[in-house]
Amino acid sequence: MLTSLQANARRVACRFGKCLARARGFALDRRGGVAPLLALTALPLMASVGAAVDYTRASAARAAMQSALDSTSLAIARAVSRHETPPDAATLFSAIFTRSEVKGISVTSDVQSSSGGSSVTASASGLMDAMIMRVVGIPQVTLGVTSKAFTSMDTSGCVLALNGDVASAMSLAGSTSVNLSGCSVFSNSINATALSVGGNATLSADMIGSSGGVSISSSNVTVTDGILSHMGPVRNPYADMQVPSFGGCDQNNMKVKSDITLDPGVYCNGISVNAGANLTLNPGIYYIDGGDLSANGGGTITGTGVTIVLTSSSGKNYATANINGNASISLTAPISGPTAGLVIFEDPKAPVGTSVSLLGGSTQSFGGAIYAPTGAISYAGGAATSASCTQIIGDTVSFSGNSAVAINCSSYNTRPFGPISIRLTS
């Protein structure tokens, strides 16, 4: 028995010794140490490579997301600048951003308005599945971007031709001299000669702007802010204005031959002021239903808080205006009510080219906006000391003789206009 136990002990000792020797040999063998070292370093190496791969994918997706959000905020800003209902930010963004690997997208937007313009702030976020980082416990990457757009308007406009395609929609010719004090002139026509200054005409303005081309053959043009062609159209500031409802005739074919004062009302077939007569208008709205508003040489029309509406109750034979040279005109617009800021208002339903001829010369003064959206406005009047606020907006506008126009309009409640800039901000 003892011999057997001793034999077994020897066999166990022998096996242990061989194992110990093999272990000692493995530890001393440099070739055998590479495998565990690789095993120990493989995991962080894979994590590093995976991070680089997923970072590259996330960066590309984030750049595409930023581009789509910038387009979204600009589109919203553009709609706000046009007083349109802005598009839904999430719907617009999803139509632009089409990378399917980004899930759970959330988009928000906020619009803030101020006297200087409007600002749009938009944000978008989403999740992207990781390809390799999930091995080390990071299954998704969060993406988030923001975008800010700002709209601002040059409010220096005092003359605007609305027609979109005719030549010389805004024009000066001959020896005309026009001084636009602190204000600018614009034409929305895309014609190659949308705005023209010819002959010996003289024009002084802050800016000359046109949606088409600008033709200037006169050397007597002075601008402080430059000449801009092929710009975007200037928004019609009174596009929403409609003629207030009115009743039947209060007077018919009114002829003023002496000094007289009139009250607001409906004057069918016009009002004419003959030479030497003085017409005073009490505050309110005067509807000229057909016929002319006319003043001959030496006639005088004065009024404060007045709007003259050129219209037609029958839908034809719309009223026109015909102020001749040497007539004395001094009218200012109301600052409140349905026609606030408008001193002359032609019905938007009148045919294109309806005559609005205001050629009263230096004794002609209009405080407020002359608005004839379908009218052909001919203008000559004003002086350096006349009304500090005059806007002239028509389908076409032409100047003749000498004119002085300014837009010191803070107390007249007119609506500013000018080119709008839309840009991304940081």
BELQUI-V581439 format. One record per residue. N is the residue number from 1. PSI is psi in degrees with one decimal (NA if undefined). D_FIRST is the distance of its C-alpha to the first C-alpha in whole Angstrom. Layout:
n=(N,N)
psi=(PSI,PSI)
d_first=(D_FIRST,D_FIRST)
This chain:
n=(1,2,3,4,5,6,7,8,9,10,11,12,13,14,15,16,17,18,19,20,21,22,23,24,25,26,27,28,29,30,31,32,33,34,35,36,37,38,39,40,41,42,43,44,45,46,47,48,49,50,51,52,53,54,55,56,57,58,59,60,61,62,63,64,65,66,67,68,69,70,71,72,73,74,75,76,77,78,79,80,81,82,83,84,85,86,87,88,89,90,91,92,93,94,95,96,97,98,99,100,101,102,103,104,105,106,107,108,109,110,111,112,113,114,115,116,117,118,119,120,121,122,123,124,125,126,127,128,129,130,131,132,133,134,135,136,137,138,139,140,141,142,143,144,145,146,147,148,149,150,151,152,153,154,155,156,157,158,159,160,161,162,163,164,165,166,167,168,169,170,171,172,173,174,175,176,177,178,179,180,181,182,183,184,185,186,187,188,189,190,191,192,193,194,195,196,197,198,199,200,201,202,203,204,205,206,207,208,209,210,211,212,213,214,215,216,217,218,219,220,221,222,223,224,225,226,227,228,229,230,231,232,233,234,235,236,237,238,239,240,241,242,243,244,245,246,247,248,249,250,251,252,253,254,255,256,257,258,259,260,261,262,263,264,265,266,267,268,269,270,271,272,273,274,275,276,277,278,279,280,281,282,283,284,285,286,287,288,289,290,291,292,293,294,295,296,297,298,299,300,301,302,303,304,305,306,307,308,309,310,311,312,313,314,315,316,317,318,319,320,321,322,323,324,325,326,327,328,329,330,331,332,333,334,335,336,337,338,339,340,341,342,343,344,345,346,347,348,349,350,351,352,353,354,355,356,357,358,359,360,361,362,363,364,365,366,367,368,369,370,371,372,373,374,375,376,377,378,379,380,381,382,383,384,385,386,387,388,389,390,391,392,393,394,395,396,397,398,399,400,401,402,403,404,405,406,407,408,409,410,411,412,413,414,415,416,417,418,419,420,421,422,423,424,425,426)
psi=(-47.7,-42.7,-40.0,-42.3,-39.5,-38.3,-42.6,-39.8,-40.8,-40.2,-40.7,-43.4,-39.5,-46.7,-41.8,-40.9,-42.9,-41.2,-41.8,-39.4,-40.8,-39.4,-41.4,-38.2,-38.6,-40.3,-32.6,-14.6,110.9,-29.3,-32.8,-12.6,-11.3,-42.2,-51.9,-33.0,-43.4,-40.4,-39.1,-32.1,-12.7,-40.4,-51.3,-31.3,-43.5,-39.4,-40.2,-47.2,-42.2,-40.0,-40.9,-43.8,-48.9,-32.5,-41.6,-43.9,-44.1,-37.9,-41.9,-42.3,-39.3,-39.5,-41.8,-37.1,-40.4,-43.1,-43.8,-38.4,-36.8,-44.1,-37.5,-47.8,-35.5,-40.6,-39.7,-44.3,-39.7,-42.3,-41.4,-40.0,-26.4,6.3,34.7,162.9,121.2,147.8,154.1,126.2,-44.8,-40.9,-44.9,-42.9,-43.9,-25.8,-25.5,-43.2,113.4,20.9,109.4,-15.7,-12.7,121.6,167.0,44.0,135.1,131.4,133.4,157.7,154.3,134.6,128.8,130.5,148.0,176.0,-24.4,-5.8,-155.4,147.9,142.5,124.9,123.0,150.0,150.8,143.9,158.5,173.4,139.8,128.3,133.0,145.4,-43.4,-32.8,-19.2,-22.7,-31.7,21.9,17.4,92.4,-24.8,156.1,130.0,130.3,139.2,136.3,156.5,156.2,138.7,130.3,147.1,136.9,137.3,148.9,132.9,113.3,21.5,-1.2,134.1,-15.4,129.3,124.8,122.2,-22.3,136.4,-6.1,-8.5,156.5,147.2,43.3,-31.7,125.5,149.5,139.4,171.8,-134.0,24.2,141.9,118.1,124.5,107.4,100.0,110.9,24.3,173.0,162.1,138.6,149.1,131.4,0.8,142.8,7.3,152.6,-25.8,51.3,-34.4,122.8,139.4,110.2,179.1,-134.2,22.1,146.9,130.2,128.7,125.3,164.9,-50.9,147.8,124.1,144.9,142.9,-20.0,-135.9,164.6,125.3,112.8,107.8,-14.5,144.8,-1.8,52.5,125.5,123.1,142.5,-28.8,13.3,173.8,124.6,118.5,161.9,38.2,168.7,154.8,146.8,131.5,136.4,112.9,-17.8,25.6,-25.8,-3.1,131.9,152.9,125.7,151.7,148.2,163.3,-150.8,-178.8,133.8,-32.9,151.9,128.6,57.9,122.0,120.7,114.5,-3.7,-170.8,128.3,151.0,131.4,153.8,160.2,149.0,-165.1,120.3,100.1,142.3,25.9,171.2,127.6,136.8,114.8,165.8,133.5,-9.8,149.7,118.1,124.1,130.3,123.3,157.7,140.7,-169.3,129.9,112.5,117.0,102.1,90.8,165.4,-157.1,150.1,113.2,150.7,123.6,169.1,127.9,-14.8,152.1,133.9,123.7,152.4,146.8,136.0,39.8,138.9,127.2,118.5,122.0,112.2,-169.6,124.2,-19.3,-9.7,9.7,167.5,52.6,146.9,148.6,173.6,140.8,87.4,117.9,166.1,147.0,-0.3,146.5,116.2,129.0,97.8,140.8,151.2,158.3,153.0,2.0,173.1,-177.8,-18.2,31.8,132.1,-12.7,123.5,-36.1,129.9,109.2,134.8,125.6,-16.5,-6.0,149.8,148.6,133.0,1.6,132.6,128.4,91.6,110.5,85.6,47.3,-7.5,-156.3,-17.7,15.0,125.8,121.2,122.1,104.4,-160.3,133.1,109.3,110.5,83.7,-23.2,6.2,154.4,101.0,125.3,128.9,134.9,114.3,177.0,158.3,170.1,-27.2,8.7,-165.1,136.1,0.0,108.7,125.6,139.4,111.6,116.0,172.7,-46.7,153.5,128.2,140.1,143.1,154.2,-152.6,135.8,144.5,123.3,138.6,161.5,52.4,74.0,16.5,-28.3,10.1,-10.3,32.4,169.2,123.9,154.9,161.0,176.2,143.4,132.8,139.1,126.2,157.2,142.1,159.8,NA)
d_first=(0,4,5,5,6,9,10,11,12,14,15,17,18,20,21,23,24,26,27,28,30,32,33,34,36,38,39,41,42,45,46,43,45,48,47,46,49,51,49,50,54,55,55,58,60,60,61,64,65,65,67,70,70,71,73,75,75,76,79,81,81,82,85,86,86,88,90,91,91,94,96,95,97,99,100,100,103,105,105,106,109,111,110,108,105,102,100,97,94,91,93,94,91,89,92,91,88,86,82,80,77,78,78,79,82,84,88,90,94,96,100,102,106,108,112,110,108,105,102,99,95,92,89,86,82,79,76,74,71,68,67,64,64,63,59,59,61,65,66,70,72,75,79,82,85,89,92,96,99,102,106,109,113,115,118,121,122,126,127,125,126,124,125,122,124,128,129,130,129,130,133,135,138,141,142,140,138,135,134,130,130,126,125,124,125,123,124,121,123,120,124,124,127,126,127,130,132,135,139,140,138,136,133,131,127,124,122,123,121,121,118,120,122,125,128,130,133,135,134,134,131,129,126,123,120,121,121,118,119,116,115,114,116,117,117,120,120,122,121,120,124,126,129,130,131,135,138,142,144,146,148,149,150,150,153,153,157,157,155,152,149,147,144,141,141,141,144,145,146,146,147,150,151,154,156,156,155,152,149,147,144,142,138,136,136,139,138,141,141,142,145,145,144,147,148,151,153,153,152,149,146,144,141,138,135,136,135,137,135,137,136,137,137,138,136,138,141,138,140,140,141,144,145,148,148,150,149,147,144,142,139,136,133,132,128,127,127,127,128,127,128,130,133,134,132,133,131,128,130,133,133,132,134,136,139,138,140,140,143,144,144,144,145,142,139,136,134,131,129,132,129,131,128,130,133,134,135,138,138,140,140,139,140,138,139,138,136,132,130,131,129,130,128,129,128,130,132,135,137,140,142,141,138,136,133,130,127,127,126,124,127,128,125,125,121,120,119,118,115,111,109,105,102,98,98,95)
